[in-house]
Amino acid sequence: MNSIETITPWYGELRTQRGNAIIIRDNELPTAPTGRMYLYNTDRDAFVEYDEIIVSDKLFPLDDDEQREAEHDYGQAWLTARTKFMRAHGKMYSDSNEPDADSSKAN
């Protein structure tokens, strides 16, 4: 069963000249093309493919309090986006309680 409690994402901040965004890295996602990485960008409410070389130096971990706040604020949105991302990449869940399970049937 996959749930927000059993999946161990990494919460951090992406700091760029355009501004900062909370991001979530999930090592259970399908592998991105070589030199690329998938990160959930909370400002975009979507998984974005980034150039690993460019973005690596711009990622900073959240402290414990910031992580708890980010999990509370973005955990459900991340999980919903994760479910859609996995389905789009051919990964299915065995847990029928995954959020938004019926919305992908309409697409």
C-alpha positions as CSV (number, residue, x, y, z in Angstrom):
1,M,0.0,0.0,0.0
2,N,1.3,3.4,-0.9
3,S,0.5,6.4,1.3
4,I,2.1,9.6,2.3
5,E,3.3,7.9,5.4
6,T,5.1,5.0,3.6
7,I,6.6,7.0,0.8
8,T,9.8,8.8,1.8
9,P,10.1,12.0,-0.2
10,W,12.7,14.6,0.3
11,Y,11.5,18.1,0.9
12,G,13.6,21.1,-0.1
13,E,13.7,24.5,-1.5
14,L,14.7,25.4,-5.1
15,R,16.4,28.8,-5.0
16,T,16.6,30.6,-8.3
17,Q,16.8,34.2,-9.6
18,R,13.1,34.0,-10.3
19,G,12.3,33.1,-6.7
20,N,12.2,30.2,-4.4
21,A,9.9,27.2,-4.5
22,I,9.3,24.2,-2.2
23,I,10.1,21.1,-4.1
24,I,9.7,17.4,-3.4
25,R,12.0,14.7,-4.7
26,D,10.7,11.2,-4.9
27,N,13.1,8.4,-5.6
28,E,10.3,6.0,-6.4
29,L,9.4,7.8,-9.6
30,P,10.3,6.4,-13.0
31,T,13.9,7.2,-13.9
32,A,14.3,10.5,-15.8
33,P,16.4,10.6,-18.9
34,T,20.2,10.7,-18.3
35,G,21.2,14.1,-16.8
36,R,17.6,15.0,-15.9
37,M,15.6,14.6,-12.7
38,Y,11.9,14.9,-11.8
39,L,10.9,17.1,-8.9
40,Y,7.4,18.1,-7.7
41,N,7.3,21.9,-7.8
42,T,4.7,23.2,-5.4
43,D,4.4,26.5,-7.2
44,R,3.5,24.7,-10.4
45,D,1.6,21.9,-8.6
46,A,3.2,19.5,-11.0
47,F,6.2,17.3,-11.6
48,V,8.8,19.1,-13.6
49,E,11.8,17.6,-15.4
50,Y,15.0,19.6,-14.5
51,D,18.5,19.5,-15.8
52,E,20.4,17.8,-12.9
53,I,23.6,19.8,-13.3
54,I,21.9,23.1,-13.3
55,V,19.4,22.5,-10.5
56,S,21.6,20.4,-8.1
57,D,23.4,23.4,-6.6
58,K,20.2,25.3,-6.2
59,L,18.5,22.7,-3.9
60,F,18.5,23.2,-0.2
61,P,17.0,20.9,2.5
62,L,14.2,22.2,4.7
63,D,14.7,22.1,8.5
64,D,12.4,19.9,10.6
65,D,9.8,22.6,11.2
66,E,9.8,23.7,7.6
67,Q,9.4,20.1,6.4
68,R,6.5,19.5,8.8
69,E,4.8,22.6,7.4
70,A,5.5,21.7,3.8
71,E,4.2,18.2,4.4
72,H,1.0,19.6,5.9
73,D,0.6,22.3,3.1
74,Y,1.6,20.3,0.1
75,G,1.5,16.6,1.0
76,Q,-2.0,15.8,-0.4
77,A,-1.4,17.8,-3.6
78,W,2.0,16.0,-4.1
79,L,0.4,12.6,-3.6
80,T,-2.4,13.4,-6.1
81,A,0.1,14.7,-8.7
82,R,2.3,11.6,-7.9
83,T,-0.6,9.2,-8.7
84,K,-1.3,11.0,-12.0
85,F,2.4,11.0,-12.9
86,M,2.8,7.3,-12.1
87,R,-0.2,6.4,-14.2
88,A,1.0,8.5,-17.1
89,H,4.3,6.7,-17.0
90,G,2.7,3.2,-16.8
91,K,3.0,2.6,-13.1
92,M,-0.2,1.5,-11.4
93,Y,-1.1,1.2,-7.7
94,S,-2.7,-1.8,-6.1
95,D,-4.2,0.4,-3.4
96,S,-7.7,1.5,-4.5
97,N,-7.7,4.2,-1.9
98,E,-5.2,6.3,-3.8
99,P,-6.6,9.9,-4.2
100,D,-8.1,10.9,-7.5
101,A,-8.4,7.3,-8.6
102,D,-11.5,7.9,-10.8
103,S,-10.4,11.2,-12.4
104,S,-7.8,9.5,-14.6
105,K,-10.5,7.4,-16.3
106,A,-12.0,10.6,-17.7
107,N,-8.7,11.6,-19.4
